[in-house]
Amino acid sequence: MAEELKKQHYNEDDIAILHGLEGVQKRPAMYIGSTGQSGLHHLVWEIVDNAVDEALNGFGTTIEVTIHKDGSVSVQDDGRGIPTGIHKEAKIPAVELIFTTLHSGGKFSNKAYTTSAGMHGVGASVTNALSDFVDVTIWREGKIHHIRFEDGGKVKVPLEIIGNTNKHGTLVTFKPSASIFTSVDFKWQTIFDHLQESAYLLRKIKFVLKDERTNISQTFYYENGIQQFVEDLNENKNTLDKPLYMQDEIDQIKVEIAMQYCYNDYNETIYSYVNNIRTVDGGTHETGFRTGLTRAVNDFAEANNLIRGKNKLEGSDIREGLTAIISLRIPENMTEFEGQTKGKLGTPQVLNVVSNFIYNKFTYYLAENKEFSINLIKKCQDAQNARVAARKAKEEARASKSKKAEVIITDKLTPAQSKDYAKNELFIVEGESAGGTARNGRDRIHQAVLPLRGKPLNTDSTTIAKMLENKEFATIINAIGAGYGQAFDISEAKYGKVIIMTDADTDGAHIQTLLLTFFYNFMRSLITSGHVYVAVPPLYRVSKEVSKTKEVYEYAWNDKDLIEAKKKIGPGYKISRFKGLGEMNAQQLKETTMDPNKRQLIQINIDNPFLAEKRISTLMGKDTALRRKWVEENVDFSTEDNFLKEQIHGEKKE
Ligand code: 28G
């Protein structure tokens, strides 16, 4: 290591100086996306990203993250240590510059590959701007260096040498500012997920997570990287073969793909990453993968007389039951991200690179593993037959659409008047009575209401036929109008938003879980493309009688709201813990939970596929012992809304 340290030259002029930290404090969301849970954790990712970059450059092997009791977090690496010398232009230590000036991702010219994309990689200065303090210790060139910032990035203790050492690395401790974030409570699970995902993608780096609040710690280290990722995703599934791993570098683009097929699964699970950032909306790498895979399988099947000319397999037949991880490293200047959330790779040349990559490698694998190949083609043909049969049934149903079926739909669903489907919203409401209230409180033009009688069926490991027998789901499928399973076609959906609205108690959470399990199994792209939401009714009502006939009141969704509501109502207020949708009249339900301008919605996303799969099989599967264990470990029955929070894996949107 010492040898390598000497070899590396750096130029402190490289640090691009942009502007101060006030901008970040004024508009934090512009830099970290939000001031909620996601934004709070973003502060950690910024620091961890720097440690990862250092390890990717070949310096350091272990990154440790510690959540402290006082609400601060530490990140430590064993790299070279952040440079401490005086920057020529700025005339301040490089470390001070790094923590006090904004630099966008990729401004460090020595980086061929970075971990940054889109909003990520805005740098440690953003964490500093939004923290009460940042404390930095650097072990470098035989000395221990220390610098401390307080109160949104002001130097509190200038850089000083505090001792001698023979180790090297960096330790950063920071405490997010409670005046900026809606909550400053770091979530073990969120950091766990992030570090685990990083460890799968960066197979040579070890991540250690410690929580001093609970004295729990966890190490992530995957010798086999994404191959292990796929294997773990498919744990407990009936797989065709061991996970396949392929890797190559073409025109400076490093491609790594791991994939495995499962029986008894109608979904395709493809997760793609570019420079370790998830590309949720896919892009040219995913398109290339699909194209190349389809070509490889069809060519193989044809060459071996397994299919006849007209019966070519469609891509979806070939991807049914497939789990794949696609991980690309692209030089910074080649990355093009598209879409509102920058979750889609646009780089054109990637398409052919990945397409040829998978075509060549998979063709070779098919030829070398005949038994697997025959099984795979058979499986694809089963999917093809099912698809053709489903289309026929759909056409027949359309031709002889019985009046009876229509009656069932119309008597339950109160439709929206508009035909502008993208703007329409379907509220799936717990209980007939709340359904009635929602019907009266809705915006008739764009909002439809579908009340549920009792609890929906648990669709974990149910067959399609069983699911269809269930009236609630048949009605939901009809209402959405885009089919189900492999034939689900999101472009036919009659609603831009499907909103689950339940009471904020354990029963409500259970219903949410059952509905989400259904969507996860049979309309997964409805979730992954961001169309599924959970409505958040308020938790408190703060009120005061101002006269015999007049009452003033405010609703509160969280503790911060509650403080504000108390202030607004003034002395003499009464707080009632809000128990359910049923306590509101139509006007109130509209005001608090349905009106797009006032309500709070949680958008459901699968930000951790691994966890989603695991949690669904734990919570909804047949193994009751496993579920009991999970519930005992994770559910706090003393406060019901805690349970709700754990259940929903998403981010407040409105
Ligand atoms: C523990 C929490 C987060 C880091 C380093 C190491 C270097 C560095 C970091 O340099 C400035 C500008 C362009 C090269 C680089 C040390 C070269 C030589 C570094 C971290 C220098 C940034 N010696 N370790 N930054 N560049 N760890 N961990 O932040 O020219 S950041």
Boltz pocket constraint, residues with backbone or C-beta under 6 A from the ligand:
constraints:
  - pocket:
      binder: B
      contacts: [[A, 8], [A, 9], [A, 10], [A, 11], [A, 12], [A, 14], [A, 15], [A, 47], [A, 48], [A, 50], [A, 51], [A, 54], [A, 75], [A, 76], [A, 77], [A, 79], [A, 80], [A, 81], [A, 82], [A, 83], [A, 108], [A, 109], [A, 110], [A, 170], [A, 171], [A, 172]]
      max_distance: 6.0
